[in-house]
């Protein structure tokens, strides 16, 4: 017997389906299959921002205090 689906899971699935529909529509406009107004594109982007995480580059700053060679790492792992 199937496990009941929780409300949170249902919301996640619904959001993913809606996001894919928005992405497909924007992709169709990009490919020239349909024409969207600037307002429609902005609305699509705003809706996607609410459902998909914004991927940003992470920059590591600071100094590395120790350096280890591959041989040191393998030795520490016992290989």
C-alpha positions in Angstrom: 0.0 0.0 0.0 1.3 3.4 -0.9 2.4 5.8 1.8 0.2 8.9 2.2 1.6 12.0 0.7 2.1 14.9 3.2 0.9 18.4 2.6 4.5 19.7 2.4 5.4 17.2 -0.2 2.3 18.0 -2.2 3.2 21.7 -2.1 6.7 21.0 -3.3 5.5 18.9 -6.2 2.9 21.5 -7.1 5.6 24.3 -7.1 7.9 22.2 -9.2 5.2 21.5 -11.8 4.3 25.2 -11.9 7.9 26.1 -12.3 8.4 23.7 -15.1 5.4 25.2 -16.9 6.8 28.7 -16.5 10.2 27.6 -17.7 8.7 25.8 -20.8 6.7 29.0 -21.6 9.8 31.2 -21.3 11.8 28.7 -23.3 9.2 28.7 -26.1 9.5 32.5 -26.2 13.2 32.3 -26.3 13.1 29.8 -29.2 10.7 32.0 -31.1 7.7 29.7 -31.0 5.6 32.2 -29.1 5.8 35.9 -28.4 5.6 37.3 -24.8 5.4 40.9 -23.8 8.0 42.4 -21.4 5.4 42.3 -18.6 4.8 38.5 -19.2 8.5 37.8 -19.1 8.9 39.9 -15.9 6.0 38.1 -14.2 7.5 34.7 -15.2 10.9 35.7 -13.8 9.2 36.9 -10.6 7.3 33.7 -10.2 10.4 31.6 -10.8 12.3 33.6 -8.2 9.7 32.6 -5.6 10.0 28.9 -6.4 13.6 28.2 -7.4 16.6 29.1 -5.4 18.8 31.9 -6.6 22.2 30.4 -7.3 25.0 32.7 -6.5 28.7 32.3 -6.6 30.5 31.9 -3.3 33.9 33.3 -3.0 36.3 31.9 -0.4 38.6 34.5 1.1 41.4 34.2 3.6 44.6 32.3 3.8 45.0 28.5 4.0 47.2 27.8 7.0 48.3 24.3 6.1 48.8 22.6 2.9 48.7 18.9 2.4 49.9 16.8 -0.5 47.9 14.0 -2.0 50.4 11.6 -0.4 49.8 13.1 3.0 46.0 12.7 2.6 46.3 9.1 1.4 48.6 8.3 4.3 46.2 9.8 6.8 43.4 7.7 5.3 45.6 4.6 5.6 45.9 3.9 1.8 
